[in-house]
Amino acid sequence: MKLPASLVKSPNVTKKEKWLGYLLGPAGALLLNAVLATYLNVYYTDVLNLTPLWGGVFLTVFPIVSKIIDAVTNIVMGQIIDRTRTREGKARPWLFLSAFLVPLTAVLLFTVPESSDTVKALWVMISYNLFYSFAYTIFNMSHGLMVPLSTRNGTDRGGLSVFNQITTIMMSGILVALVFPMVIMPMIGVDKSKWITLMSILAIVTLPLTVLEYFFTKERITAELGEPTEQSKLSFGAQMKLLFSDRYMLIIYGYFLVTTIGTMFKNLGLVYYCNYVLGTYNDGITQMLVSVIGGIPMGIGIFAVWPLAKKYGKRNVTMMGCALITIGSLICWMFPTNMVVVLIGQFIKNTGGLPGSYVFMALFADCLDHMEWKSDLRIDGAAMSIYNIIAVAMVGVMTGVFNWMLAKAGYLAPFTAKSVAEAGQILAQNSWTAQVALDSLKSSADGVMTVALAQPHSVNWVITFAFVGLEAFTSAVAFCLLFFLNVEKDLPRKQAEIKARHEQQQEA
């Protein structure tokens, strides 16, 4: 099959490439993923009411098992990318395929049939792995390699990394963090049909945007490498030995691991924290305030982070960011129910998160260049597969741990009722009358009310630790790891030597 050609012809990074390929193109899939990262677990616990399934074991074990599968498919995908050779590159062909797979499998996540618990569990497991272990793995691997494979020019590479991350911040920090809690969630509540409609709309938007990313990206480094070399013949074991014998790759992976653990727990706890600890269920205000005040730095940071990174170094500004995250987390943890204090802490945390968000992929690409300089081999697919394994494995592990902690603490899922009288009967039957005031219940426009219960103290502690506690520790560890990451030293000289080697090989 002949792939459509890239619309980027220039040997240098262009404005169209930045705006269409790296800013607008990824928006659909990243929005979809941001919604799922924030609300899929809420859909499982609050809409499908799967928390008590099999004594709480299902939502604990299935995410972990699924991420083991996901880890394997990431390894396979990394090998496939490293062995792919087309005129359109080695990663971009898979980006094109993912444009069709991601929307389809995303809808399947929410169309769980009304049937027995066994059927529901099977559908959830199959649809979850079709999306994360198959479709999104293909997208994430190929999309993630666009910056490292785009150019060796440090300034252009950093600019593309920033543009790429702007899209992530816009999707998660504006739409999902602001529009969803303020507008969307109060409208759909725990109505399953509305959730399916919402996800179908997002899926429809995702397809053309991902195709746009394919057309406005270009793998200049892949073209520079020319014909397949020894790297495409390396066994998986040899690739892993090469990766894990490089100290800079070990450090960057370690940094990514500990920060991902903290971030995943924070993301899982966000909605629950705003619903039960800091505010009330889907009040449309609390999560919006936390996201707006905490997210302001992510917006203004677009203009500040790269100039600071160029002046002081990507590693150094990221270290300072880790220190700020630790300080902000401790402030929030000391006063978790005080809105003003929490907003101040969130502002400090997100200011600290700027460098890691905007320049990490450029720093990761620097590590790949160093490894290529040292070994004369480039294994982008294998390197990205380990990066993605860390990301997906931590999603599964942290989701399982979080759901296990919720179940053990006694989490009470909300329910729907058509009248106050019906709600009162359900509360009485389950001995929940002390958990909610009946006079506070109001019907929505369609006559269905969502009844959220006050959580036990043990549940609120778990939620608070997840959202504001754990990152105090993970960021401190990340700060220590980055102290040893001196990859930027002499990097321009190393990149020049790499380019000279390739030129000599092509002349020979």
C-alpha positions in Angstrom: 0.0 0.0 0.0 1.4 3.4 -1.0 1.1 5.9 1.7 0.1 9.6 1.0 3.1 11.8 1.0 3.9 14.4 3.7 3.0 17.9 2.8 6.2 19.1 4.5 9.0 19.4 2.0 11.4 21.8 3.6 14.7 20.5 5.1 14.1 22.8 8.0 11.2 23.0 10.4 8.4 25.3 9.0 5.6 27.3 10.7 2.9 25.1 9.1 4.6 22.1 10.5 4.6 23.6 14.0 1.0 24.9 13.9 -0.7 22.1 12.0 1.5 19.0 12.7 2.4 19.6 16.3 -0.2 22.0 17.7 -3.5 21.2 16.0 -3.0 17.7 14.6 -2.6 15.8 17.9 -5.4 17.7 19.6 -8.1 15.1 18.9 -6.3 12.1 20.2 -4.8 14.0 23.2 -8.2 15.4 24.1 -9.7 11.9 24.0 -6.9 10.5 26.2 -7.2 13.4 28.6 -10.9 12.8 29.1 -10.3 9.1 29.6 -7.4 9.7 32.0 -9.7 11.9 34.2 -13.1 10.3 33.8 -12.9 6.7 32.6 -12.4 5.5 36.2 -15.2 7.7 37.3 -17.4 6.1 34.6 -16.5 2.7 35.9 -17.1 3.5 39.6 -20.1 6.0 39.4 -21.9 5.1 36.1 -21.3 1.4 35.9 -21.0 0.9 39.7 -18.2 -1.6 39.3 -16.4 -0.8 42.6 -18.1 -3.7 44.6 -17.8 -6.1 41.7 -16.2 -9.4 42.9 -15.7 -7.9 46.3 -13.7 -4.9 44.9 -11.2 -7.2 43.2 -12.2 -6.5 39.6 -11.3 -2.8 39.5 -8.1 -3.5 41.4 -6.8 -6.4 39.4 -8.0 -5.7 35.8 -6.1 -2.4 35.3 -2.9 -4.0 36.4 -3.3 -7.1 34.2 -4.3 -4.9 31.3 -1.2 -2.8 31.6 1.0 -5.9 31.6 -0.6 -6.6 28.2 -0.1 -3.0 27.2 3.6 -3.2 28.2 4.1 -6.2 25.9 2.4 -4.5 23.0 4.6 -1.4 23.5 7.7 -3.6 23.2 6.3 -5.2 20.1 5.4 -1.8 18.6 8.8 -0.4 19.3 10.4 -3.3 17.4 8.0 -2.9 14.5 8.8 0.9 14.3 12.5 0.3 14.4 12.2 -2.2 11.5 9.8 -0.1 9.4 11.3 1.5 6.3 9.1 3.6 4.0 9.5 6.8 2.1 7.3 8.4 4.8 9.5 7.3 7.7 9.3 4.6 10.2 6.8 6.1 12.8 4.5 8.2 10.6 2.9 5.3 8.7 1.6 4.0 12.1 0.4 7.4 13.0 -1.8 7.3 9.9 -3.2 3.9 10.9 -4.0 5.0 14.4 -6.2 7.9 13.1 -8.8 5.2 12.3 -8.3 2.8 15.2 -8.3 5.2 18.1 -11.8 6.7 17.6 -13.4 3.3 17.0 -12.0 1.6 20.1 -12.6 4.7 22.3 -16.4 4.4 21.7 -16.3 0.7 22.6 -15.0 1.7 26.1 -18.4 3.2 26.9 -20.9 1.0 25.1 -20.9 -1.6 27.9 -24.1 -3.7 27.5 -26.7 -3.9 30.3 -26.2 -7.5 31.2 -24.7 -9.8 33.9 -21.7 -8.8 35.9 -19.6 -11.3 34.0 -20.6 -9.9 30.6 -19.9 -6.3 31.8 -16.5 -7.4 33.1 -15.5 -9.1 29.9 -16.6 -6.1 27.8 -14.7 -3.7 30.0 -11.5 -5.8 29.8 -11.7 -6.4 26.1 -12.6 -2.8 25.1 -10.0 -1.4 27.5 -7.2 -3.5 25.9 -8.4 -2.8 22.4 -8.0 0.9 23.1 -4.9 1.1 25.3 -3.0 -2.0 24.4 -3.6 -1.8 20.7 -5.0 1.5 19.2 -3.6 4.1 21.5 -0.3 2.3 21.8 0.1 2.7 18.0 -0.7 6.4 18.2 1.3 7.1 21.3 4.4 5.4 20.1 4.4 7.1 16.7 3.2 10.5 17.9 5.8 10.4 20.7 8.7 9.9 18.2 7.7 12.9 16.0 9.8 15.4 18.1 13.0 13.2 18.4 12.8 12.3 14.7 12.0 15.7 13.3 15.4 17.4 13.5 18.7 17.6 15.3 18.5 21.4 15.5 18.2 22.1 19.2 16.2 25.3 18.9 13.8 23.8 16.4 13.5 20.6 18.5 12.7 22.6 21.6 10.2 24.7 19.8 8.4 21.6 18.5 8.4 20.1 22.0 6.8 23.2 23.4 4.1 23.3 20.6 3.4 19.7 21.2 3.0 20.2 24.9 0.8 23.3 24.4 -1.8 21.0 22.8 -1.6 18.6 25.8 -2.0 21.5 28.2 -4.9 23.0 26.2 -6.7 19.7 26.1 -6.2 18.6 29.7 -5.8 22.0 31.3 -8.5 24.0 29.6 -11.2 21.7 28.0 -11.0 18.7 30.4 -10.2 20.7 33.5 -12.5 23.7 32.9 -15.2 23.0 30.4 -15.9 19.5 31.5 -16.5 20.1 35.3 -18.3 23.4 34.7 -20.5 22.5 31.8 -20.3 18.9 30.6 -20.3 16.9 33.8 -23.3 18.6 35.4 -25.2 17.9 32.2 -24.4 14.2 31.8 -24.2 13.2 35.5 -24.3 9.4 35.6 -26.5 9.0 32.5 -24.9 6.3 30.5 -26.5 7.3 27.1 -25.1 10.8 27.5 -21.6 9.5 28.2 -21.8 7.4 25.0 -23.0 10.4 22.9 -20.2 12.6 24.3 -17.5 10.0 23.5 -18.9 9.5 20.0 -18.6 13.2 19.3 -15.0 13.3 20.5 -14.2 10.2 18.4 -15.5 11.9 15.3 -13.3 14.9 15.9 -10.2 12.8 16.5 -10.0 11.1 13.1 -9.4 14.1 10.8 -7.1 15.9 13.3 -4.8 12.8 13.5 -4.7 12.6 9.7 -3.7 16.3 9.8 -0.8 15.5 12.1 0.4 12.8 9.6 0.4 15.2 6.7 2.2 18.0 8.5 5.1 16.1 10.1 8.4 14.9 8.6 11.1 12.5 9.9 14.3 14.3 8.9 16.5 12.1 11.1 15.1 8.9 9.6 15.9 10.2 6.1 19.4 11.2 7.3 20.1 7.6 8.4 19.5 6.4 4.8 19.3 2.7 4.1 18.8 0.2 7.0 21.9 -0.3 9.1 23.0 -2.5 11.9 20.5 -1.0 14.3 17.6 -2.5 12.4 19.1 -6.0 12.9 19.8 -5.7 16.6 17.9 -8.3 18.7 15.6 -7.1 21.4 18.0 -8.2 24.1 20.9 -6.2 22.4 18.6 -3.1 22.2 17.7 -3.3 25.9 21.4 -3.8 26.8 22.3 -0.7 24.8 19.5 1.3 26.4 20.1 0.3 30.0 23.9 0.5 29.8 23.6 4.2 29.1 23.5 6.2 32.3 21.6 9.1 30.9 18.9 6.9 29.6 18.6 5.2 33.0 18.3 8.6 34.7 15.7 9.9 32.3 13.7 6.8 32.7 14.0 6.9 36.4 12.9 10.5 36.5 9.9 9.7 34.2 8.9 6.8 36.4 8.7 8.6 39.7 7.0 11.7 38.2 4.5 9.5 36.4 3.6 7.7 39.6 2.8 11.1 41.3 1.0 12.5 38.3 -1.2 9.4 37.8 -2.3 9.3 41.4 -3.0 13.1 41.2 -5.1 12.7 38.1 -7.1 9.8 39.5 -7.8 11.8 42.7 -8.7 15.1 41.1 -12.4 14.5 40.5 -13.0 12.7 43.7 -11.1 15.3 45.7 -13.2 18.2 44.2 -16.4 16.2 44.7 -15.9 15.1 48.3 -13.1 16.9 50.1 -12.9 20.4 48.8 -16.4 20.8 47.3 -19.6 19.0 46.5 -20.5 16.5 43.8 -20.4 18.0 40.3 -21.0 21.5 41.7 -19.4 22.9 38.5 -17.3 25.4 40.6 -14.7 23.6 42.7 -12.9 21.6 40.0 -13.1 24.7 37.7 -11.4 26.9 40.4 -8.7 24.3 41.1 -8.0 23.9 37.4 -8.1 27.7 36.6 -5.9 28.9 39.4 -3.6 26.0 39.3 -3.5 26.0 35.5 -2.7 29.6 34.9 1.0 29.0 35.1 0.7 26.4 32.4 -0.7 29.0 30.1 1.8 31.8 30.7 4.6 29.3 30.8 4.3 28.9 27.1 6.2 32.2 26.7 8.7 31.7 29.6 9.8 28.1 29.8 11.8 27.7 26.6 13.8 31.0 27.0 14.6 29.9 30.6 15.6 26.5 29.4 17.9 28.0 26.7 19.5 30.3 29.3 19.9 28.0 32.3 19.6 24.5 30.7 16.7 22.1 30.4 17.9 20.0 33.3 18.4 22.9 35.7 15.0 24.5 35.2 13.3 21.1 35.5 15.1 20.5 38.9 13.8 23.9 40.2 10.4 22.9 39.0 10.5 19.7 41.0 11.4 21.7 44.2 8.3 23.9 43.6 6.0 20.9 43.1 7.2 19.5 46.5 6.6 22.8 48.2 3.1 23.3 46.6 2.1 19.7 47.5 3.0 20.1 51.1 1.0 23.4 51.4 -2.1 21.7 50.0 -1.7 18.6 52.1 -1.5 20.6 55.3 -4.8 22.4 54.6 -6.7 20.1 52.2 -10.2 21.6 52.9 -9.2 25.3 52.7 -10.0 26.5 49.2 -7.7 29.6 49.3 -4.7 27.6 50.6 -5.2 24.8 48.2 -5.5 27.2 45.2 -2.2 28.8 46.3 -0.6 25.4 46.6 -1.9 24.4 43.2 -0.5 27.6 41.6 2.9 26.8 43.0 2.7 23.1 41.9 1.8 23.9 38.4 4.5 26.6 38.1 6.9 23.9 39.1 5.4 21.5 36.5 6.2 23.9 33.6 9.7 22.6 32.7 8.9 19.0 32.9 5.7 19.5 30.8 7.2 21.6 28.0 10.8 20.5 27.6 10.9 16.9 28.7 10.7 15.4 25.2 13.5 17.7 24.0 15.6 16.4 27.0 14.7 12.8 26.1 15.8 13.5 22.5 19.1 14.8 23.8 19.6 11.5 25.6 18.9 9.6 22.4 21.5 11.8 20.5 24.1 11.1 23.3 23.5 7.4 23.0 23.8 7.5 19.2 27.1 9.5 19.6 28.4 6.9 22.0 27.3 3.7 20.2 26.8 4.9 16.6 23.3 3.2 16.8 19.9 4.8 16.9 17.0 2.7 18.3 14.2 5.3 18.7 11.4 2.7 18.7 12.9 0.6 21.4 13.7 3.7 23.5 10.1 5.0 23.1 8.7 1.6 23.9 10.3 1.7 27.4 9.1 5.3 27.8 5.6 4.2 27.0 5.8 1.0 29.1 6.5 3.2 32.1 3.6 5.5 31.3 1.0 2.7 30.7 2.2 0.4 33.4 1.9 3.2 36.0 -1.6 4.0 34.8 -2.6 0.4 35.4 -0.7 0.0 38.7 -1.8 3.3 40.1 -5.4 2.8 39.0 -5.5 -0.6 40.6 -3.9 0.7 43.8 -6.2 3.7 43.9 -9.4 1.6 43.4 -8.2 -0.9 46.0 -7.6 1.9 48.5 -11.1 3.3 47.7 -12.7 -0.1 48.2 -10.9 -0.8 51.4 -11.7 2.6 52.8 -15.4 2.1 52.1 -16.1 4.3 49.0 -19.8 5.0 48.5 -20.8 5.4 44.8 -23.6 7.9 43.8 -26.8 6.6 42.4 -29.8 8.0 40.4 -33.4 8.3 41.4 -36.5 9.7 39.7 -37.9 11.4 42.8 -36.9 12.4 46.4 -39.2 9.6 47.7 -37.4 7.0 45.6 -34.0 8.4 46.7 -35.2 8.2 50.4 -36.2 4.5 49.9 -32.8 3.6 48.5 -31.0 5.5 51.3 -33.0 3.7 53.9 -32.5 0.3 52.4 -28.8 0.7 52.4 -28.6 2.5 55.8 -27.3 5.6 54.1 -29.7 8.2 55.5 -27.0 9.9 57.4 -24.9 10.3 54.3 -27.0 12.9 52.5 -29.7 15.5 53.2 -32.9 14.8 51.2 -33.9 18.4 51.1 -30.7 19.2 49.1 -31.7 16.9 46.2 -32.9 18.5 43.0 -34.0 16.9 39.7 -32.2 17.6 36.5 -34.0 18.8 33.3 -34.8 15.2 32.4 -36.3 14.5 35.8 -33.5 12.2 37.0 -31.4 13.2 40.1 -27.9 12.1 40.9 -27.6 11.3 44.6 -24.0 11.6 45.9 -23.2 10.4 49.4 -20.9 11.9 52.0 -17.8 9.7 52.2 -16.3 8.2 55.4 -13.2 9.9 56.8 -11.0 7.0 55.6 -12.1 7.6 52.0 -11.4 11.3 52.2 -7.9 10.6 53.5 -7.2 8.3 50.5 -8.5 10.9 48.1 -6.5 13.7 49.6 -3.3 11.7 49.7 -3.8 10.8 46.0 -4.4 14.4 44.8 -2.0 16.5 47.0 0.1 14.1 49.1 2.1 11.7 47.0 3.7 14.3 44.6 5.5 15.8 47.6 7.6 12.7 47.7 7.9 11.8 44.0 9.0 15.3 43.1 11.8 15.3 45.7 13.1 12.0 44.3 12.9 13.4 40.8 15.0 16.4 41.9 17.7 14.1 43.2 17.8 12.1 40.0 18.1 15.1 37.7 21.2 16.2 39.6 23.1 13.5 37.7 21.7 14.2 34.2 24.4 16.2 32.5 23.5 15.2 29.0 23.4 18.8 27.6 27.1 19.2 28.2 29.0 19.2 24.9 25.8 18.1 23.1 26.3 20.4 20.0 29.7 18.9 19.4 28.4 15.4 19.7 25.5 16.2 17.2 28.0 17.6 14.7 30.1 14.4 15.0 27.0 12.3 14.4 26.1 14.2 11.3 29.6 14.0 9.9 29.6 10.2 10.4 26.4 9.9 8.4 27.8 12.1 5.6 30.9 9.9 5.4 28.8 6.7 5.3 26.7 8.0 2.5 29.7 9.2 0.5 31.3 5.7 1.0 
